[in-house]
Amino acid sequence: MSTGPAQGTELLDGPLWCVRLEGRGLCAAETAEGFFLALFTSSALASQFIRDARVEESESPSPGVYSRSRAQFISRARTAAADGLRGTLVDLQSTGQVREIIPFRALGIDGTAAAGQSQGGSHPLH
């Protein structure tokens, strides 16, 4: 069993982008394990996801910086975990393919007490 950092966590050291939906929060996706925040390694990939996934223009989708460092990511991830999210899907494509899946539990972030209590509409699904 590995004692090093979780696979893919080096991505947390640089900027990660999200898709913001006006009035509804951040874009998330549902998997068999639960809800995961959709994050991207560049603004261009977030914009491509918006186009490819055909996110409704009425939702005013726009790429935005989610975190610029590991410390900022961990801080924001704690809030997301408290909202019931299980982790992140990095570079999610409209086909369902992802570059990395990073469960919050692998980072020592435990949101199980809040699981199933996601605030309606705070993390829309696409």
C-alpha positions in Angstrom: 0.0 0.0 0.0 1.4 3.4 -1.0 2.2 5.9 1.7 2.7 8.8 -0.8 0.3 11.4 -2.0 -2.9 10.2 -3.8 -2.5 9.7 -7.6 -3.1 13.0 -9.5 -2.7 15.3 -6.5 0.2 17.1 -8.2 -2.5 18.8 -10.2 -3.6 20.5 -7.1 -0.4 22.5 -6.9 -1.3 24.7 -10.0 -4.4 26.5 -11.0 -7.6 24.6 -11.5 -10.6 26.0 -13.3 -14.3 25.4 -12.7 -17.5 26.1 -14.7 -19.6 28.7 -13.0 -23.4 28.8 -13.7 -25.0 32.1 -12.9 -27.3 31.9 -9.9 -26.7 28.1 -9.4 -23.1 27.6 -8.4 -20.5 25.3 -9.8 -20.9 22.5 -12.3 -20.7 19.0 -10.8 -21.3 15.5 -12.2 -22.9 12.4 -10.8 -21.1 9.1 -10.8 -21.9 5.7 -9.2 -20.0 6.9 -6.1 -21.8 10.2 -5.7 -21.4 13.8 -6.9 -18.0 15.1 -8.0 -17.0 18.7 -8.8 -15.9 19.1 -12.4 -12.5 20.9 -12.6 -10.2 21.7 -15.4 -6.4 22.3 -15.8 -7.0 25.3 -18.1 -9.6 27.9 -19.0 -9.6 26.5 -22.5 -10.6 23.0 -21.4 -13.4 24.5 -19.2 -14.6 26.5 -22.2 -14.4 23.4 -24.4 -16.5 21.5 -21.9 -19.1 24.2 -21.9 -19.4 24.0 -25.7 -19.2 20.2 -26.0 -21.6 19.5 -23.2 -24.0 22.1 -24.7 -24.5 23.9 -21.4 -27.6 26.1 -21.8 -26.8 29.8 -22.6 -29.5 30.8 -20.2 -27.3 29.5 -17.4 -24.6 32.0 -18.4 -21.8 29.4 -18.1 -18.3 30.8 -17.7 -14.9 29.4 -16.7 -13.5 30.7 -13.5 -10.5 30.0 -11.3 -11.4 27.5 -8.5 -8.0 27.4 -6.9 -4.4 28.5 -7.5 -2.6 26.4 -5.0 -2.9 23.2 -3.0 -3.8 25.1 0.2 -6.6 27.0 -1.6 -7.9 23.8 -3.1 -8.0 22.0 0.2 -9.8 24.9 1.8 -12.5 25.0 -0.9 -12.7 21.2 -1.0 -13.7 21.1 2.6 -16.6 23.3 1.8 -17.6 21.2 -1.2 -17.3 18.0 0.9 -19.6 19.6 3.5 -22.1 20.1 0.7 -22.0 16.4 -0.1 -19.5 16.3 -2.9 -17.2 13.3 -2.9 -14.2 14.7 -4.9 -13.2 16.1 -8.2 -13.2 15.0 -11.8 -10.2 16.7 -13.5 -10.6 17.6 -17.2 -14.0 16.1 -17.6 -15.1 15.7 -21.2 -18.6 15.6 -22.5 -18.0 11.9 -23.3 -17.6 11.1 -19.7 -13.8 10.6 -19.9 -11.6 12.3 -17.2 -7.9 12.8 -16.8 -8.0 12.1 -13.0 -10.5 11.4 -10.3 -9.4 12.8 -7.0 -11.6 11.6 -4.0 -11.6 14.1 -1.1 -11.1 11.1 1.3 -7.7 10.5 -0.3 -6.7 14.0 0.7 -7.9 13.5 4.3 -11.1 15.5 3.7 -14.1 13.7 5.1 -17.5 14.9 4.1 -19.4 11.7 5.1 -21.3 13.5 7.9 -22.9 15.8 5.2 -23.4 13.1 2.5 -26.8 13.3 1.1 -27.4 16.8 2.4 -26.2 18.7 -0.7 -27.9 22.0 -0.9 -30.3 21.9 -3.8 -29.0 23.9 -6.8 -25.7 24.8 -5.2 -23.8 22.3 -7.4 -25.8 21.8 -10.6 -25.4 18.6 -12.7 -24.5 18.4 -16.3 
